[in-house]
């Protein structure tokens, strides 16, 4: 089983677009994919894939209710089928108060003499729902900053994919990546694997070439380098779809460089699948 969360210090569209594109790429090869949106921002997977869903309805069952042990139904009932059969658990506004909810549960448990880990609740929910038996790939699009949402995601999936902007700011983030991973491991008590660092928006300038060279020398896996595709990515958000659907349905003519970018995302998805030992159609053929 392949499980990971895209982590980007800058957060935002690059992280979420990477999560959506990879989810669809995995599904296009025939894998059963569960995408979990734990991003509190409006520009999240839930918006990009566009299921009819009111994230502000406090009465509807949602992931937070499951995390605090007060579900109104099964986890499967939360899923919405989106592009290419990807199952999406949408975000909900209650995620903004997750820390308070979990802290209350922890305090109640301690009063009863019980142990309670605030950061193992997503892991518990997925285990109790037998997600491992139902899906080949689980992707959690989490909050961009450290906190209970990100920590729950990391404990559950144990792996990260890091979209990376090849700029001085991005380089600074990468230089602190070892410290970040070490801090996460010590803070949540689990090993975190870096499956891939993915330069996005690459324009092949001299400075970017230097940064990319230093990144590769650092030992982090860099399976692909994605060029600057602002128009395609903006189109995805406008039409609320993955880049695959945008190019296939909304481009009046196919652009070779955009098709090459989709191939690169497919290469990245196959790399991640191999890391987890998942068979792909090429292997099964």
FENJO-V513198 format. One record per helix or strand of 3 or more residues. SS is the DSSP state (~ for helix, > for strand). FROM is the first residue (numbers start at 0). LEN is the number of residues. Records with the same first field share a line. If there is no record, write none. Layout:
BEGIN
SS: FROM-LEN  FROM-LEN
END
This chain:
BEGIN
>: 1-5  32-5  78-3  86-3  136-5  158-7  192-10  224-3
~: 12-16  44-5  62-5  74-4  82-3  92-19  120-8  130-4  147-10  167-8  176-12  205-12  229-10  242-8  255-20  280-4
END
